[in-house]
Amino acid sequence: MKRTFSKPVLQNHAETTIDVVWSVCALSTGFVEISEREDLSGARKIPAIKGDHACQWGVGDCALHVHVDGLRPATRYWYRAATLAVDYPGAYMIQTDPPIYGDVHSFVTA
């Protein structure tokens, strides 16, 4: 089943950190790939740390949040968000769909 999600929104823009948040329409988790190269080669993969479900870090049915740190000041970065639908088919069973990748975007740190 195809899941949809919004374009990512950047928050808390600083010299060495930034937060990436995007909305989802179903129970999901995700991650951000970020690199100093437009083709995302050598990208860091950073998992969602906060969802809107109190019982699971990085799982939500409304929004996902990734905190990115260790960035260099005044540097352009390229990134994309990926979303994986989550299903709980039975007790203690968690399944995820393959990731659906968003478009590549860029920003410059402060």
C-alpha positions as CSV (number, residue, x, y, z in Angstrom):
1,M,0.0,0.0,0.0
2,K,1.5,3.4,-1.0
3,R,1.8,5.9,1.8
4,T,1.9,9.6,1.2
5,F,3.8,12.2,3.1
6,S,4.5,16.0,3.0
7,K,7.6,17.8,1.9
8,P,10.1,18.2,4.7
9,V,10.1,21.4,6.8
10,L,13.4,22.7,8.3
11,Q,13.3,23.9,11.9
12,N,15.7,25.2,14.5
13,H,18.3,26.2,11.9
14,A,21.7,26.8,13.5
15,E,25.4,26.7,12.7
16,T,25.9,23.0,13.3
17,T,22.4,21.6,13.8
18,I,19.0,21.5,12.1
19,D,15.7,19.6,12.5
20,V,13.8,18.0,9.7
21,V,10.1,17.4,10.2
22,W,7.5,16.0,7.8
23,S,3.9,14.8,8.0
24,V,2.7,11.3,7.3
25,C,-0.8,9.9,6.7
26,A,-0.4,6.5,8.3
27,L,1.6,4.8,11.1
28,S,5.2,5.3,9.8
29,T,8.9,5.7,10.7
30,G,11.6,7.3,8.6
31,F,15.0,8.7,8.3
32,V,16.9,11.5,6.6
33,E,19.9,11.1,4.3
34,I,22.2,14.1,4.3
35,S,25.4,14.9,2.4
36,E,27.6,17.8,1.3
37,R,27.2,16.4,-2.3
38,E,24.1,16.9,-4.4
39,D,24.1,13.2,-5.5
40,L,24.0,12.3,-1.8
41,S,27.2,10.2,-2.1
42,G,28.7,9.5,1.3
43,A,25.3,10.5,2.9
44,R,24.7,10.0,6.6
45,K,21.5,8.2,7.4
46,I,19.8,9.6,10.5
47,P,16.7,7.8,11.9
48,A,13.6,9.6,13.1
49,I,13.9,10.3,16.8
50,K,10.4,11.5,17.6
51,G,7.0,10.6,16.4
52,D,3.6,11.4,17.8
53,H,3.2,8.0,19.4
54,A,4.4,8.1,23.0
55,C,5.0,4.3,23.0
56,Q,7.5,4.3,20.2
57,W,10.5,6.6,19.4
58,G,10.5,7.5,15.8
59,V,7.0,6.2,15.0
60,G,4.1,8.4,14.2
61,D,0.9,8.7,12.2
62,C,0.9,12.5,11.9
63,A,4.5,13.6,11.8
64,L,8.2,12.5,12.0
65,H,11.2,14.4,13.3
66,V,14.9,14.0,12.7
67,H,17.5,16.0,14.6
68,V,20.7,16.5,12.5
69,D,23.9,17.6,14.3
70,G,27.6,17.6,13.6
71,L,27.2,20.0,10.6
72,R,29.7,22.6,9.5
73,P,28.9,26.3,9.7
74,A,28.1,28.2,6.4
75,T,28.0,24.9,4.4
76,R,25.5,23.8,1.8
77,Y,24.0,20.3,2.5
78,W,21.7,18.2,0.4
79,Y,19.1,15.9,2.0
80,R,16.0,13.8,1.5
81,A,13.5,12.3,3.8
82,A,12.4,8.7,3.6
83,T,9.2,7.2,5.0
84,L,8.5,3.5,5.8
85,A,5.0,2.4,6.7
86,V,4.8,0.5,9.9
87,D,2.4,-2.4,10.6
88,Y,1.8,-4.4,13.8
89,P,0.3,-7.7,12.5
90,G,0.5,-9.4,15.9
91,A,1.9,-9.3,19.4
92,Y,5.5,-8.2,19.4
93,M,5.6,-8.2,15.6
94,I,6.7,-5.0,13.8
95,Q,6.9,-4.9,10.0
96,T,7.9,-2.0,7.8
97,D,7.4,-1.5,4.1
98,P,10.4,-0.5,1.9
99,P,11.3,3.2,2.1
100,I,9.6,5.8,0.0
101,Y,12.0,8.6,-0.8
102,G,11.1,12.2,-1.1
103,D,12.8,14.7,-3.4
104,V,16.4,16.0,-2.8
105,H,16.5,19.5,-1.2
106,S,19.3,21.7,0.0
107,F,20.0,24.3,2.7
108,V,23.0,26.3,4.0
109,T,23.9,26.2,7.7
110,A,24.0,29.5,9.5
